Amino acid sequence: MNRTNLQMAWRGLWSHPKRTALMIFIVAFAGLSVILMWAISDGWILSMTDVQIRLDQGAIRVFAAGYRDDPTPVRGMSDEGLPAVFDAVVDLPGVTATPRLFVSGLLRSAHGARGVEVRGVDPVEEQRVTDLHQRMVEGRYLVGRGELVLGLELAQTLDIRVGERVVIVAQGEGGVQSIPFSVVGLYATGMARLDRRTVLIDLDDARTLAGVGGATTVAIGLAHGRDPVRTDALLTERLGADFEVLTFMEANPLIADLIGVVAVEMSILTFLLSILAGFGVASTALFSIFERTQEFGVMLAMGMTPRRLSRMVVTESVLASAIGFAIGATIAYLPVVYLARVGIPIGDMAAAVEGLGMPERIYASISGWYWLFSLSVVVIIGAIAALHPARRAARLQPVEAIRDLA
C-alpha cells in the first residue's frame, strides 16, 4: 500500500460521506459488541477463578508425589519432608506458603451429625495465603488449638451457634480419634464445598485426629503480577520428583476446560460478528461500484491500471473497517472501564452457580489481547469482503463505463 494509493483511497472514501458513514457504523457496531462481550466473559472467568484462589485453594498447591492418587493423610508430606517446600519458597519475592492437613471426619453437635472435610491450618500463615478470615459473619477466625470455624450453612443445618461445643470423630492411623472443639466463628463464601462441608481447626489438632505429622498439602499464594506458571516451573525444578506442584488450573481441569470452551465460543462469536460486518462492507462497496462507475471509467481512461484500481477499492474498505473499529473500541472503552471498577451485580445468579464460587459481583476484564484480536479479524474480514467489488471494478471497460452514466 503506497502513499499515492492511500491518498486516493482516502479521497474516494469521503467522496460519498453517507455511504462511508454507513460502512463505518456497521463495523463500529460489530467492534463494540465484540469488545464488550470479550470483556464481560473474561471478567466472569477471572472473577470465578480469583474467588477460589483467594478464599480456598491458593494460586499453587504442592503435594507429596503419589498423594493425589490415594489422598490419605499417611501419604502426605512428613515432618521431615515439609521443610523442603518452605526452603524452596523462602527466597522468592511475593510468594507465601501455608501447610494444610485434610482429614475426613464426622462433625457431631447436640442436634445431629454430618460427614465433613476437616482442614487443619496454621491460623497465622493461612491468613497470608487466603482471605477466608475476611468472610467471617459471626464470631472470629481461628487463634489456636481447641477452636473450630465452619460455614454458616453447615452450622444452620446442625443448629450450631458460636460458643457451643462440638465433637469431631475421625479414623486416624492409631484408631478412632474423638476431639471436642469450641465453635468460635462462622463464615460465608458462596462456595458450596466450603460453606456446607468444610470445617477449619488448628493444624496440630488435625495431626492428632489423623495420627500423623506433617501436612497433606502446602497452599501457595502469589502477589499480584507474579506469574503462577513460571513460579510452578521454578518450584518443580527445586523440589524434584518427590513432590507434585500444580497451578490452580492444573489442579482444576474442569475449570480449565470451561475457560477453553468460553474462549472458543467467543472466538466463533467474534468471527460471526465480523462476517456480519464484512457483509455490510461488501454490500456497501459493491453499491459504491455502481455509484462510481463513471468515476472509475475516467480513472481507467486516464491510465490507471485495473490492478491499481482494484487495490484502491480494497484499501478504501480496509480504511473504513479500521476507522469503524477504532470508533467502536473507543465507545466500548468507557463502559468496560466502568464495569471493571464497579462490576456487575449478579444477585440470585451467584447462588445458582455457588458450586463454582461465584462472587455476588463480577468485574469486566481489560486486556489488550482481545482488542488486538478483534481488530485483526474485523479488518481482515473487511478486506476479504471488498475483494469481489474490487474485482468487479477492475473488469470495467473505460468507454462503456463513461458512456453508462454520461
C-alpha positions in Angstrom: 0.0 0.0 0.0 2.0 3.0 -1.3 1.3 6.6 -0.3 -0.4 7.6 -3.5 -2.8 4.7 -3.3 -3.6 5.5 0.3 -4.3 9.1 -0.6 -6.6 8.2 -3.5 -8.4 5.7 -1.3 -8.9 8.3 1.4 -10.3 10.9 -1.0 -12.5 8.2 -2.6 -13.7 7.2 0.8 -15.0 10.6 1.6 -16.3 11.5 -1.8 -19.6 9.8 -0.7 -19.8 10.5 3.0 -23.2 8.9 3.6 -22.0 5.6 2.1 -18.8 5.7 4.1 -20.6 6.6 7.3 -22.9 3.6 6.9 -19.9 1.3 6.4 -18.1 2.7 9.4 -21.3 2.4 11.5 -21.7 -1.3 10.7 -18.0 -2.1 11.6 -18.2 0.1 14.7 -21.2 -1.8 16.0 -19.6 -5.1 15.4 -16.4 -4.0 17.1 -18.3 -2.5 20.1 -20.3 -5.7 20.5 -17.2 -8.0 20.3 -15.2 -6.0 22.9 -18.0 -5.8 25.4 -18.7 -9.5 25.2 -15.0 -10.4 25.5 -14.6 -8.1 28.5 -17.6 -9.5 30.3 -16.9 -13.1 29.5 -13.3 -12.8 30.6 -14.3 -10.9 33.7 -16.7 -13.7 34.6 -14.0 -16.4 34.3 -11.4 -14.3 36.2 -14.0 -13.5 39.0 -14.8 -17.2 39.4 -11.1 -18.3 39.5 -10.0 -15.4 41.6 -12.5 -16.1 44.4 -11.5 -19.7 44.6 -7.8 -18.8 44.7 -8.2 -16.1 47.3 -10.7 -17.9 49.5 -9.8 -21.6 49.2 -7.1 -23.1 47.1 -4.3 -20.6 46.7 -2.6 -19.9 43.3 -0.4 -23.1 43.6 -0.5 -26.3 45.6 2.3 -28.7 46.5 1.6 -32.4 47.2 3.8 -35.3 48.0 4.3 -37.5 45.0 1.5 -40.0 44.7 -0.7 -38.4 47.3 -3.4 -37.4 44.8 -3.7 -41.0 43.6 -4.6 -42.1 47.2 -5.4 -38.9 49.2 -5.0 -40.2 52.8 -3.0 -38.3 55.5 -0.4 -41.0 55.8 0.6 -40.4 52.1 1.1 -36.7 52.7 4.3 -34.8 53.5 6.1 -35.9 56.6 7.6 -33.6 59.3 11.0 -34.3 57.6 9.8 -33.5 54.1 7.7 -30.5 54.8 10.6 -28.0 55.4 11.9 -28.6 51.9 8.8 -26.9 50.5 9.3 -23.8 52.6 13.0 -23.7 51.9 12.1 -23.7 48.1 9.9 -20.5 48.5 11.7 -18.6 51.2 13.8 -16.5 48.8 11.0 -15.9 46.3 9.6 -12.4 46.5 5.8 -12.2 46.5 5.4 -15.9 47.4 3.8 -17.1 50.6 3.1 -20.6 51.8 1.0 -22.4 54.4 0.7 -26.1 55.4 -2.7 -27.9 55.4 -3.7 -31.3 56.6 -7.0 -32.7 55.3 -8.9 -35.4 57.2 -12.3 -36.9 56.6 -14.4 -36.8 59.8 -17.8 -36.7 61.4 -19.0 -33.4 63.0 -21.3 -34.0 65.9 -23.4 -31.4 67.6 -26.2 -31.7 70.1 -28.7 -31.7 67.3 -27.2 -34.1 64.7 -24.1 -35.2 62.8 -22.7 -34.8 59.3 -19.6 -36.0 57.4 -17.2 -33.2 56.8 -13.8 -32.4 55.4 -11.6 -31.3 58.3 -9.0 -28.8 57.3 -6.1 -28.3 59.7 -4.4 -25.0 59.1 -1.8 -22.7 60.7 -4.1 -19.8 61.8 -1.4 -17.2 61.2 0.2 -18.4 57.9 -3.2 -19.3 56.4 -4.2 -15.6 56.5 -1.2 -14.7 54.4 -2.3 -17.0 51.6 -6.1 -16.9 51.6 -8.8 -14.3 52.6 -11.2 -16.7 54.3 -10.7 -14.9 57.6 -12.3 -11.8 56.0 -15.6 -13.7 55.3 -16.5 -14.3 59.0 -20.2 -13.4 59.5 -20.3 -14.4 63.2 -17.6 -14.7 65.8 -14.0 -14.7 64.8 -11.3 -16.6 63.0 -9.1 -19.3 64.5 -6.5 -18.4 67.0 -5.2 -21.7 68.4 -5.9 -25.3 69.4 -9.3 -26.4 70.6 -11.1 -23.9 68.3 -13.2 -24.6 65.2 -14.8 -22.4 62.5 -17.3 -23.6 59.9 -19.6 -22.4 57.2 -22.9 -20.7 58.1 -24.9 -23.1 56.0 -23.4 -26.2 57.8 -24.0 -24.5 61.1 -27.6 -23.9 60.3 -28.1 -27.5 59.2 -26.8 -28.8 62.5 -28.2 -25.9 64.6 -24.7 -24.9 65.8 -24.1 -21.5 67.3 -20.9 -19.6 68.1 -19.8 -20.6 71.6 -21.2 -24.1 71.5 -19.2 -27.3 71.9 -19.0 -29.8 69.1 -17.0 -33.1 68.6 -15.1 -34.3 65.5 -14.7 -38.1 65.1 -12.1 -39.3 62.6 -10.3 -42.6 61.8 -6.7 -41.9 62.5 -3.6 -44.1 62.0 -3.8 -45.2 65.6 -7.5 -45.8 65.6 -10.7 -43.7 66.1 -10.0 -40.3 67.5 -12.6 -38.0 69.1 -11.8 -34.4 70.0 -14.1 -31.7 71.4 -13.9 -28.2 70.0 -15.4 -24.8 70.8 -17.1 -23.1 67.8 -15.6 -19.6 67.6 -16.8 -18.4 64.2 -19.0 -18.9 61.1 -18.1 -17.8 57.6 -20.0 -17.5 54.3 -18.2 -17.6 51.0 -20.8 -18.6 48.4 -18.8 -21.8 47.7 -20.8 -24.9 48.4 -17.8 -27.1 49.4 -16.6 -24.6 52.0 -19.9 -23.5 53.3 -21.6 -26.9 53.6 -18.8 -29.5 54.0 -15.6 -27.9 55.4 -14.6 -27.1 59.0 -11.3 -25.5 60.0 -9.3 -26.4 63.0 -5.7 -25.8 64.2 -3.1 -27.8 62.3 -1.8 -29.6 65.4 -5.4 -30.7 66.3 -5.7 -32.1 62.8 -2.5 -34.0 63.2 -3.8 -35.5 66.4 -7.0 -36.6 64.6 -5.1 -38.2 61.7 -2.4 -39.7 63.9 0.3 -38.4 61.5 2.6 -35.4 61.4 3.5 -33.1 58.5 0.8 -31.9 56.1 -1.2 -33.3 53.1 -0.6 -30.1 51.0 1.1 -26.7 51.0 -1.0 -23.9 49.6 1.0 -21.1 48.0 -0.2 -17.5 47.5 1.3 -15.2 44.9 1.5 -11.4 44.9 -0.4 -9.5 42.2 1.5 -9.7 38.9 3.6 -12.8 39.7 3.2 -15.5 37.0 1.9 -18.8 38.5 3.2 -20.8 35.6 6.8 -19.6 35.9 6.6 -20.0 39.7 5.2 -23.5 39.3 8.1 -24.4 36.9 10.7 -23.0 39.3 9.3 -24.9 42.3 9.0 -28.1 40.3 12.7 -27.8 39.5 13.7 -27.0 43.1 11.6 -29.7 44.7 12.3 -32.6 42.3 10.4 -35.8 41.8 9.4 -36.3 45.5 6.8 -33.5 45.1 4.0 -32.6 42.7 3.5 -28.9 42.1 0.2 -27.8 40.4 -1.1 -24.4 39.4 -4.8 -23.6 40.1 -5.7 -24.5 36.5 -3.7 -27.8 36.6 -5.4 -28.8 39.8 -8.9 -27.9 38.4 -9.1 -29.3 34.9 -12.9 -28.8 34.7 -12.5 -25.1 35.2 -9.6 -25.0 32.6 -11.9 -26.8 30.1 -14.7 -24.3 30.8 -12.3 -21.5 30.1 -11.3 -23.2 26.9 -14.9 -23.6 25.8 -15.7 -20.0 26.6 -12.7 -18.9 24.6 -13.8 -21.0 21.6 -17.3 -19.7 21.8 -16.2 -16.1 22.0 -13.8 -16.6 19.0 -16.7 -18.0 17.0 -19.0 -15.2 18.0 -16.3 -12.6 17.1 -15.9 -14.3 13.7 -19.6 -14.3 13.1 -20.0 -10.6 14.0 -17.0 -9.9 11.8 -18.7 -11.7 9.0 -21.8 -9.6 9.6 -19.7 -6.5 9.4 -18.0 -8.0 6.3 -21.3 -8.3 4.5 -22.0 -4.7 5.3 -18.7 -3.7 3.9 -19.1 -5.8 0.8 -22.6 -4.6 0.0 -21.7 -1.0 0.6 -18.5 -1.4 -1.5 -20.5 -3.1 -4.3 -23.1 -0.3 -4.3 -20.1 2.1 -4.5 -19.0 0.4 -7.7 -22.4 1.0 -9.3 -22.5 4.5 -8.0 -19.0 5.4 -9.1 -18.9 3.6 -12.5 -18.3 6.8 -14.4 -15.6 7.9 -12.0 -13.8 4.6 -12.3 -14.2 4.7 -16.1 -12.5 8.1 -16.2 -9.6 6.8 -13.9 -9.1 3.8 -16.2 -9.2 6.0 -19.3 -6.6 8.3 -17.8 -4.1 5.4 -17.4 -4.9 3.8 -14.0 -4.4 0.0 -14.3 -7.2 -2.3 -13.3 -4.9 -3.9 -10.6 -4.3 -0.5 -9.1 -8.0 0.4 -9.2 -8.8 -2.9 -7.5 -6.2 -2.2 -4.8 -7.7 1.2 -4.2 -11.2 -0.2 -3.6 -9.8 -2.8 -1.1 -7.8 0.0 0.6 -11.0 2.0 1.0 -12.7 -0.9 2.7 -9.7 -1.5 5.0 -9.6 2.1 6.0 -13.4 2.2 6.6 -13.1 -1.0 8.7 -10.2 0.3 10.7 -11.9 3.6 11.4 -15.1 1.8 12.3 -13.3 -0.5 14.7 -11.5 2.5 16.3 -14.8 4.3 16.9 -16.4 1.1 18.3 -13.4 0.4 20.5 -13.3 4.0 21.8 -17.0 3.9 22.6 -16.6 0.5 24.3 -13.7 1.7 26.4 -15.8 3.8 28.8 -18.3 1.0 29.8 -15.5 -1.6 30.0 -13.5 0.6 32.4 -16.7 1.4 34.4 -17.6 -2.3 34.7 -14.0 -3.2 35.6 -14.2 -0.8 38.5 -17.8 -1.0 39.6 -18.7 -4.5 38.5 -22.0 -6.2 37.6 -24.2 -7.4 40.4 -25.5 -10.8 39.6 -27.7 -11.4 42.6 -29.6 -14.7 42.5 -27.3 -15.9 39.7 -24.5 -16.2 42.2 -26.5 -18.7 44.2 -27.3 -20.7 41.1 -23.6 -21.3 40.4 -22.4 -21.3 44.0 -20.5 -24.5 43.5 -18.2 -22.6 41.2 -17.6 -20.0 43.8 -19.1 -17.0 42.0 -19.0 -13.7 43.9 -22.1 -11.5 44.1 -20.5 -9.1 41.7 -18.3 -9.8 38.6 -15.9 -7.3 37.0 -15.1 -6.8 33.4 -11.7 -7.6 32.2 -9.4 -5.1 30.4 -7.0 -6.9 28.1 -5.3 -5.6 25.0 -5.1 -9.1 23.5 -8.8 -9.5 22.6 -8.8 -5.9 21.4 -6.0 -6.7 19.0 -7.6 -10.0 18.0 -10.9 -8.3 17.3 -9.2 -5.6 15.3 -7.3 -8.1 13.2 -10.4 -10.2 12.5 -12.6 -7.2 11.6 -10.1 -5.5 9.3 -9.1 -8.8 7.6 -12.8 -9.7 7.1 -13.4 -6.2 5.7 -10.5 -6.6 3.2 -11.7 -10.0 2.1 -15.3 -8.7 1.7 -14.0 -6.0 -0.6 -12.3 -8.4 -3.0 -15.4 -9.2 -5.1 -16.3 -5.5 -5.5 -12.7 -4.7 -6.3 -12.5 -7.4 -9.0 -15.8 -6.1 -10.5 -14.3 -2.6 -10.6 -11.1 -3.9 -12.3 -13.2 -5.5 -15.0 -14.9 -2.2 -16.1 -14.3 -1.1 -19.6 -13.4 2.6 -19.7 -15.5 3.6 -22.7 -18.6 1.7 -21.6 -18.2 2.9 -18.0 -18.1 6.6 -19.1 -21.0 6.1 -21.5 -23.0 4.3 -18.9 -23.7 7.4 -16.9 -22.9 10.1 -19.4 
